[in-house]
Amino acid sequence: MENEKSPFKGKTGLQRIVNATGYSFAGLRDAFRHEDAFRQEVLLAAVLVPLAFLFQVSALERAVMIASVLLVLIVELLNSAVEATVDRVSLDRHELAKRAKDIGSAAVFLSLANVAVVWGLILLA
């Protein structure tokens, strides 16, 4: 591949920012429409983020609590992207496809465990 450029690249400056923002919102919309787990985790965030403001904790602790919840959404988006890519390549059962999906699922699980640990340490300490 001799310096092949993607035909999708090339925008710079403000136009690139506008395009990237549009792509980001499209990704969020598509994840919400097509991914059950993402919808469930958005619901979890809709409960936990406002709840974080009800506890008498420092601003830093509140920020860490909210960040731990947002991390779940980020990891789920990445997991969904991996799953969509694997399914796009082939719907056949393959050891590597299963491994990729299982690893993505493990990342989501660990991010959820992280929420429990962070919230538990802050609220119970």
C-alpha positions in Angstrom: 0.0 0.0 0.0 1.8 3.0 -1.3 0.5 6.0 0.7 -3.1 5.2 -0.2 -5.4 7.7 1.4 -8.9 6.9 2.5 -11.5 8.7 0.3 -13.3 9.5 3.6 -10.4 11.6 4.9 -9.4 15.1 3.8 -11.6 17.5 5.6 -9.8 19.9 7.9 -10.5 22.7 10.3 -14.0 23.5 11.3 -15.6 21.2 8.6 -13.7 18.2 10.1 -15.1 19.1 13.5 -18.6 19.5 12.2 -18.4 16.2 10.3 -16.9 14.3 13.3 -19.6 15.7 15.6 -22.3 14.4 13.2 -20.7 11.0 13.0 -20.5 10.8 16.8 -24.2 11.6 17.2 -25.0 9.1 14.5 -23.0 6.5 16.4 -24.8 7.3 19.6 -28.2 7.2 17.9 -27.4 3.9 16.1 -26.1 2.3 19.4 -29.3 3.3 21.2 -31.5 2.0 18.4 -29.8 -1.3 17.8 -28.0 -2.3 21.0 -30.1 -3.5 23.9 -27.1 -3.5 26.3 -26.4 0.1 25.4 -30.0 1.1 26.2 -29.8 -0.7 29.5 -26.6 1.1 30.4 -28.0 4.5 29.4 -30.8 3.8 31.8 -28.3 2.9 34.5 -26.4 6.2 33.8 -29.7 8.1 33.8 -30.3 6.8 37.4 -26.7 6.9 38.7 -25.5 10.3 37.4 -28.2 12.3 39.0 -27.9 10.1 42.1 -24.3 11.1 42.4 -25.4 14.7 43.1 -27.5 13.6 46.1 -24.7 12.2 48.1 -22.6 14.4 50.4 -19.2 13.7 48.7 -16.4 16.0 47.4 -16.5 17.3 43.9 -13.6 15.0 43.0 -15.4 12.0 44.4 -18.6 12.9 42.5 -16.5 13.4 39.3 -15.0 9.9 39.7 -18.4 8.4 40.4 -19.8 9.9 37.2 -16.7 9.1 35.2 -17.0 5.4 36.2 -20.5 5.4 34.9 -19.6 7.1 31.6 -16.7 4.6 31.2 -19.3 1.8 31.0 -21.0 3.6 28.1 -17.7 4.2 26.3 -16.6 0.5 26.7 -20.1 -0.7 25.5 -19.8 1.5 22.4 -16.4 0.0 21.6 -17.7 -3.5 22.3 -20.6 -2.9 20.0 -18.2 -1.6 17.3 -16.1 -4.8 17.6 -19.2 -7.0 17.4 -20.6 -5.2 14.4 -17.2 -5.4 12.6 -16.9 -9.2 13.4 -20.4 -9.8 12.1 -19.7 -7.7 9.0 -16.7 -9.8 8.2 -18.5 -13.1 8.7 -21.5 -14.6 10.5 -19.8 -18.0 10.5 -18.7 -19.4 13.9 -15.0 -18.9 14.3 -12.7 -19.2 17.3 -11.2 -15.8 16.7 -14.6 -14.1 16.2 -15.8 -15.7 19.5 -12.6 -14.6 21.3 -13.0 -11.0 20.0 -16.6 -10.8 21.2 -15.9 -12.5 24.5 -13.0 -10.1 25.2 -15.3 -7.1 24.4 -17.9 -8.5 26.8 -15.2 -9.0 29.5 -14.3 -5.3 29.1 -17.9 -4.3 29.6 -18.1 -6.6 32.7 -15.0 -5.1 34.2 -16.2 -1.5 33.6 -19.5 -2.4 35.4 -17.5 -4.0 38.3 -15.5 -0.7 38.3 -18.7 1.2 39.0 -19.5 -1.0 41.9 -16.0 -0.7 43.4 -15.7 3.1 42.9 -19.2 3.8 44.2 -18.8 1.3 47.1 -15.4 2.8 48.2 -16.6 6.3 48.0 -20.0 5.8 49.7 -18.9 3.2 52.3 -15.6 4.7 53.3 
